[in-house]
Amino acid sequence: MEILTWTYLLVGVTFAIYIGIAIWSRAGSTKEFYVAGGGVSPLANGMATAADWMSAASFISMAGIISFAGYDGSVYLMGWTGGYVLLALLLAPYLRKFGKFTVPDFVGDRYYSNTAKVVAVICALFISFTYVAGQMRGVGIVFSRYLEVPIEWGVVIGMCIVFFYAVLGGMKGITYTQVAQYCVLIFAYMVPAIFISMQLTGNPVPQLGLGGVVADGTPLLDKLDGVLTELGFAAYTSGRKSITDMFMITLALMVGTAGLPHVIVRFFTVPRVKDARLSAGYALVFIAILYTTAPAIAAFGIYNTIDSTSEKSISDLPEWISTWQKTDLIKVDDKNGDGKIQYVADPEANELSIDRDIMVLASPEIAQLPNWVVGLVAAGAMAAALSTAAGLLLVISTSVSRDLFKTFRPGISEKKELRIARFAAAGAVLLAGYFGVNPPGFVAQVVAFAFGLAAASFFPVIIMGIFSSRVNKEGAISGMITGLVFTIGYIIFFKFISPDMNIPEYWWFGVSPEGIGSIGMILNFIVCITVSRFTPAPPQAVQDMVQEIRIPRGAGKAHDH
C-alpha cells in the first residue's frame, strides 16, 4: 500500500480508539472531569503521565534538535528527565496529600489568599498557552505532510479533534485516552529506531547502535564527526554553548518540569498518596524508553540525511526530499547552478534548508523503510501531540472554571461549573490554534519557554509552600509576579523586539532566553523570602497545615483541608 493509504488507515484506527474511549469514559461529574474520580491505578496513571509529558516536543522535535545541535541538544534530555525525578520526590506525594485538584487551589489555600490564587491562575494560563502552541504546531506539521494540506489547515483539523475528546471526557476521558496514546507513541518511536539501528550498525538495540560501528568499521559517532567537520559544521560530539548557558537551560527545564500544572494534576487522579509516588516511578520508566532512544534516532537521522543528499544531482534527489518540499519544511536552492546539492555550514553557499522539526517524521522515509512504518510514525506523532494538548486544555478550562469563577462565585452549581469549563476549553483551543499557525519558534523551543515560565513562577512557591511554614501570602504573590514578569520580558525582548541582539554578547550573565527561567526562579526565591521576612507570619492554622503535609503517615487516604 502507498504511504498515504497506510497513514490514513493507522491514524484513522488510532483516532477511532481515542474517541471511543472518550465516549466510553465520559465525565459525569466535576470530580470525574477534573481528576477522573480519583480512582485511576498507578500503572495506568504512569502511562497516562508519560503520554501527557512526552509531547510533540519529545516525539517530534527533541531528536531533531539533537540531530542539528549535537552535544548541545543534550540539555533537553538532561533537563526533562532530571525534572521528572524532582517531581516524583519533592512535589507529587505532598501535593497529593494536600488533596486539591489544581496548583492554584494549593496556592490559594496554602497562602490563604484569593489574590495569590488568581496570580497562580494567570501563571498557569501563560504556561499552558505557551506549551499548547508547540503541540498545535506539531499537529500541523504531521497533518500538512500526510494529508498534503498547508500547516494552517493541519492545525485546524487537530484543534477539532482535541476539542472533541478533551471537552467531552474531561480528565476521566483524557486519562484512559492517554494510556492508549502512550502505547501507540512508544511503539511508533521504537519500531523505526530498531529498523534503522539494524541497517546502520547491525545492532537491534538503538541505544547500543549509537555506540556501534557502520559498514566500513568506523564508529558511528566518529564517522558523523568527520562528515560534519568536512562540511564546515562543528563536530557532532563537541559543544558550542557555554557551560553556564548549558547549566541554566538544563536547570530551567528541570524545575520547569516539576512546576508544570498539567503534569502535577495527574497525581490527584490516584486513590492514595503512595500511589502518587508509585505512578511517578512507573512514568519515569515509560519515559526513559523514549528518552534513551532519542539520541540514537538523532544520530541515525542526520547521518542518513547527509548520506542521501550531499553532492547528489537535483534530478537524483531521493523521493523524501520532493515529498517534504510540498510542505515548505524543506527548501532546495541551486545557488551556484551546477545542478548538484551542496549541504554546508556556510549559509551563503548552503543549498538545502531542512526544518529540524521534521527529522523524526522523515527518518523512516530517509532510511527507505516500509510504508507502514512511515504511517505508524505519523500515528505516534499525533498521539504525542494530542495527548499533551488535551492535558493542557484541561488545565486551562479548570483554571478558568474552578479557580476563577468558583473563587468569586462559590455558590455556582456543579452543572454550570462544568459548562464553564467546557466553554473555557473551547476558547483555549481557538487561541492555541492561532499560536500553532503563528508560532514564536520551532516546537521544542516554544516548549522550552513554557518550562522557563513554570520554573520562574510556580516552582518556588510550591516548594516553599511545602517546606517552609514562614513564607506568607505577600512573599508568594510578589515572588510569582517578579519571576513571571522578568522571564516574559527577557524572552519577548530577545525573541520579538530585538532578535538581532539574541547572541551571547548581549545576554545577561551569558544566559539565553531558553535558560532565563533559572534566573527568574532565583529572583522569585529571593523576593519571596525577603518580603516574607518583613511581613507578618502566616496564621497558625496554615503553619500547622504545612507541618502536617510533610508527615509520612499520609500513605493512606488523602484528605481535604
N, C-alpha and C positions, 0 to 999 in steps of 0.2 A: 504493500500500500504506500501511497505518497505520504510525505511528511505532514502535509496539511490534514489529510484524512486521519492519520494516527493522532494528530494533535486535537482535532475536533472530538474524536472518539474518547481519548483519555481525559481531556479536560471536561467534556460533557458528562462522562460517567462519574468523575470525582465531584463535580458540581451537584449532580443529582443526589449523590450520597450526602453532601453537606446540607443541602436544602431539605432533604428527607429527615435528617437528624434534627434540624432546626424546627421543623413542623412537629416531629415526634416529642421533642422536649420543650415545647413552647412554655414560656414563663406565664404562670397564672397569678403570681403574687409579687409584691415588691421584693420580698426576700429571695425568691427564685430569680427575679430579674437582675438583682444586684450581686448576689453571692451564690446562686444556684441552689438555694435552700440550705446551704452549709453541710451537705451530705455527700460530697464527692470523695472517692477513695484516694489515698496518697499516690498510688501508681497512676491512676487516670489524671490526677491533678498535676503530677510530674510531667506527663506527656503534654497536657494542655499548656502548662507553664513553658515548656521547651518550645512549643509551637508559637506561643504568644511572644516569646522573647526572640526567637530566630525569625527575624522579619525578612523583608526583601533586602535589607542591608546585609544581613548574614548570608542569605542564599544567593542573591544576585551580585551584590556589589563588593563584598569583602574580598573574595578571591580575585576579583577584577582589580581592586586596589593593590593587592599583594603582587599580582602579575606585573603591574606597571611601576609600582614603588619599591618592589623587592623587600629588603630588610625593613625599611621604614614603615611598610604596611603592617608589620607585626604588632604595632601599638593597638590595633583593633582586636587582635586575638588576645593579647595580654589584658587589655582593659576590660573587655566584655566578659572574659572568663573569670578574672580575678574579682570583678564586681559581683558575680553570682555567688561566690564563696562568702563575700562580705554580707550579702543579703541574707543568705541562709543562716549565718552565725549570729549577726548582730541585730537584724531587724525582724525577720519573719515571725519567730516564736513570740516575741514581745508584743508586736502589733496584733497578733492573733489572740493573745491572752487578753489584750485590752478589749477586744470584741466589737470593734466598729467596722462598718462596711468600707469606708474610704479614708484616705490620708487627711483630707480637710476635716473629716469627722474627728480624727485623732487630734489634729492640731487645735480644733475648736474646743474640745473637752480638756485637753492637757494644758492649753494656755488660757482656759476659761474666758474666751473672748470670741464674739461673733466677727469682730474686725479681723482677728488672726485667721479665722476660718475663711473669710472672704478673700484675704490675701493669698491663702493656700489654694483656694479655688482658681484664682487668676493664674497662679503659678502652674497649676495642673493643666489649665486650658492652653497656656502658652506652650508647655512641653508637649502636650498631646497633639496640638495642631502642627507644630514643627515636625514631630515624628511621623504623623499620619500623612503629611505631604510627601515624605520619602516613600511611603508604602504605595501611595497612589501613582507616583512616578514609576515605581517598579511594575505595577499592574499595567500601566500604559505602555511600557516597553514590551512586555510579554504579548499583550494583545496586538500591538502595532506590527510585531514581527509575524505572529502566527495567524492572525486574521487578516493580515495585509491591509490594515487601516492606519490612518495617521495616529500619532500618540494621543492627541486630544480625544479622539473617539475611543481609544483604548481605555483612557481614564474614565470616560463617561460610562462605558459598559461595566467597568469594575465598580464604580460608585453604585450602580443599580443593584449589583449582586450583593455587595457588602451591606447595603441598606436593608435588603430583604431579610438576611438571616440575623443581623445584629439587632435590628429593631423588633423583629418578631420574637426571637428566642431569648433576648437578654443574656445574662451570664450563664443561665442553665443551658440554653441552646448553644451558646458560644463554646462552653467547656467541652461538651461532647463532640461538637464540630471540630474543635481543635485537636482532640485525640485522633480523629480520622486524618486531619491535615498533617499532624506530625508523622504519622505512618507514611503518608504519600510523599511528603517533602524529603524525609530521610532516605527512603527507597530511591527517589528520583535523583538525589545527590550522590548516593553511593554507587549506583549501577554504572554511570559513565566513568566515574573515578576509577572503578575496578577495571573496566574495559581498557581505558587509556593507559593505566599503570602497566597492565599486561602487554599492551602494544609497545610501549617505550622501553620498559625495563625487564619485562618477563616476570614481574612480581605482582600477584593479585591483590596485595595489601597496599593501598595508595600511600599510607604513612611510611611504609618501608621503601616503596618505589621512589619516593622523594630523595632518599639517600642512595638509590641504586645506580646502576650504570646503563648507558644507552648502547646501541648496537655496536659502535666502534670501540667499546671498552672503556670510554671516558665516563667518570661520574657525572650524572645529570646536571648537578649544580655547577660543577667546573665548566662543563660544556656551555651552559647558559651564560655564565660569567664571560667566557671567551667570546661568544657570539655577540652579546650586547656591547662589550667594550670595543669590538671591531666596528660596530655601527655607530660608535660615539656616545652610547649611553653609559651610565655608571654601572659598575658590576652589580649583578643581581643580589649578591650576599653582602654588599657594603652599604653602610648607612650614610644618608646625606643630611638628615635633620640633626640639630644639636641634641646632646644628651638631655639638656634642660627641657627642650620642647617635647622630646620623646616622653620624658617622665611626666610632664604636665598633661599631655594628651592622654596618656595611659591612666593617670590618676583621675582626670575628669570623666573618662569613660567608665572607670571602675566605680567611683562613688555615684556617678550618674545612674548606673545600672541599679544601684541599691536604693536610689530615690525615685525610680520610675513608678508612677502611680498605677499603671495598668498591670505591672508585674506584682506589686505589693498586694493588690486587691485579690489576687489569685489565692493567697494564703488564708483568706476568710471563707473559702468555699469548702474547707475540710472540717470534719466534726470536732477534732481536738487539737490542742497546742502541739503535742508531739507529732501529730500527723502533718502539721505545717513544716516542721523541721525535716521530717522523712520525705515529704514530697519535694522539698528543695534539694535533697540529696539525689532523689530519682531524676529530677530535672537536670542536675549537673551532669549525670551520666549520659542522659539522652542528648544534651547539648554538646558534650565532648566528642561524640561520634562525628558530628558535622565539623566542629571546630578543629579537630586534629586532621581532618581530610582537606580543609580549605587550602592550606599552603601547598599541598600536592597538586590540587586542581589548578592553582595559580601558576605553578612552575610548568606543569604539563601544557597549560593553555598558551602561555607566551612562547614556549619552545616550539610548539606546533604552528603557531601563528607566523613566527619568523620563518620557519622552515617552509611553509606553504606559500609565502608571498614574496620573500626577498629576491630581488633581481629576476622575477618572473615577468614575462611579457604580458601586456594588458589583455591580449587575446587568450592567454593561457591561465588567467587568474582562476582560482578554484570557484566552484559554484556558490559557496557560502558567502563570498565577498559580494557578488551581484545580488544575492538574496537580501543581505543586510543593508545594501545600498538603498533599497527601496524605502527603508525606514529612516534614512538620513543619519543613522548612527555610525555608518562607515562612509568615508568620503575618499575617492581616488582622484588625484590630480597630477597628470603627467607634466610636471613643470618644465623639464628640460627637453620634452618632445622626443625622447629616444624610444618610446614605446614600451619601456620597462618600468616596473615599480621599484622605487627606491625608498626603503623604510629606514630613516636615520634620525639621530638626535637633533640635528640642526633644523629648526622649523622652516627656514628659508628653502632648504633642499628636500625636506621630507614630503613624500607624495602620497602617504597613506595615513589617514586620520581615523583612529578607532575609539569609539566611546567605551570607556572602561566598564560601564555597566553591562555590556553585552558578553563579557568574557565567559561566564559560566553557561549562559544560554547558548552561545555559539560553539562551545567546546566540542559537543558531540558531532556537530557538522564539520568542524575543522579536522577532527580525527577520523571523519568518514565512518562513523558508527551507524548501525542500522537505524532506519527511520523511526521505529517505535521508541528508541532511546531518546531521540530528539523530542518527540511528543510527550514522553514521560517527564523530561526536564521542564517542559512548559507547564505541565500539570503541577509539578513540585514547586516551581516558582510562584504560580498562582496561589498555591496553598500557603506558602510562606508569607506572601504579601497580604493576603486576605485575612489570615488568622490574626496577625498583629493589628491590621487596620480595624478589625471587628472589636478587639480588646480595647483599643484606644477610643473608638467611638463610644463604647460603653462607659469609659471613664468620663468622657465629655458629657454624655447625657446624664450620668449620675451626679456629676459636679453641679450641673445646672438645676436638675430637679430636686435632688436630696439636699445638697449643700448650700444652694442659694435659696430656692423657693421655700423649702421646708424650714430653713433658718428664720425667715422673716414672716412665713405664714404657717406656723406649726400645726394649725388645725386642718390643713389640707387633707382631703380623703385619699386613700390608697389608690383608687381608680384614677383620680385626677393627677396624682403624682406620677403614675405610670404613663399617662398620656403625655405629660410634660416631658418626661424622659425620652419618649419616642419622638416627639417634635424636635427636641434638642439634638437627638441623633441625626435626624433628617437635615437640620441646619448644618450640623458638623460635616456631614457627607458632602454637601454642596461647597462649603468653604475648603474642605480638604481637596476636593476635585479641582478647584481653582488653582491651589498651590501645586497640585500634581501636574497641571498643564503648564504652569509658570514657576518651576522650582528654582530656589536660590542656589542650587548646586547639584552635583550628582548624588545618587541615593544615599550612600554611606556618609557623605559629607553633611548632608541635611540632617541625617540621624545623629551625627556627632554633635551638631549644635543642640539638638534636643537633650542629649546626655549632659552637655555643658550646663544648660539651663537647670536641669534637675539637680546637678551637683551643687550649683551656686545657690539654689533656693530651698529645696526640700531637705537635702541630706543633713545639714547642720541642725535644723530644728527638730528633725525626727530623732537623731542621735542624742542630742542634749535633752529632748523631751523624755527619753527613756532612761538616760544615765545621769542626769543632773536634776535634783529637785529644786535647785536655787534659781534656774533660768525661768524668767517670768514672761508675761504676755508682751510687755513693752520691748523686751530684748528680742523676742521671736519675730514680732512684726517688723521692727526696724532692720533686723538681720536679713529677713527674707527680701524686703524691698531693696536693700543695698545690694545684695548678691545678684538679684534678678536684673535690676536697672543697669548695674555696671556691666554684666555679661552681655545683655542685649545690646547696650550701647557700643561696646567694643566690637561685637560681631557686625552690627549694622554699619559702623564706620568703615571697617576694613573690607567688608564684602560689597557694600552698596554705595556708600558716599565717596570713598577714596580707594577703589580696588587697585589702582596703580601703586598705592603705598603698602599693599599687602605683601611685604617682603621682610625678612628678619631684621634689617636695619631699622625699621620703624616700629617693630613690635615692642610692647612693654616687657622688659626683662627677657626678651628673646622668645616670648610665648605667642604662638599662632592663635588665630580665632578658634581653631578646633580644641585648643587646650586651655583657653582663658577661663573656662568654668572652674578650674582648680583655684585660680586667683580669686574669682568671685566667691568660692566656697570659704577660702581663708578670711576674706573680708567679712562674710556673713558670721563666721565664728567670732571674730574679734568684736564686731559691732554688737552682736547678741550678748556676749559675755559682759562687755563693758557697760552697756545700757542696763543689763540686769543688776549689776553691782550697785548702780546709783539710783535704782528704783526699788519699790517695796517687794519683799519676797512673796511668792505665790501663797494663796490661802493654805492653811494646814491640811485641809481635806485633799487638795491637789498634791501636796508633798507626800501624804500617806499613800495616795493612789500610785504615785511614781514608784515608791518603795515596793508596793505590792506587785506591780507589773513584773519586777525582777525576781520575785520569789520562785524558786524552781518547782515547788509543789504544784504549779499550774499545768502539769502534764495531763490533767483531767479536762473536764468540760470548761471552755472559756465562758466568761460571763460579762454582761454589760455593766458599765458603771453609770 
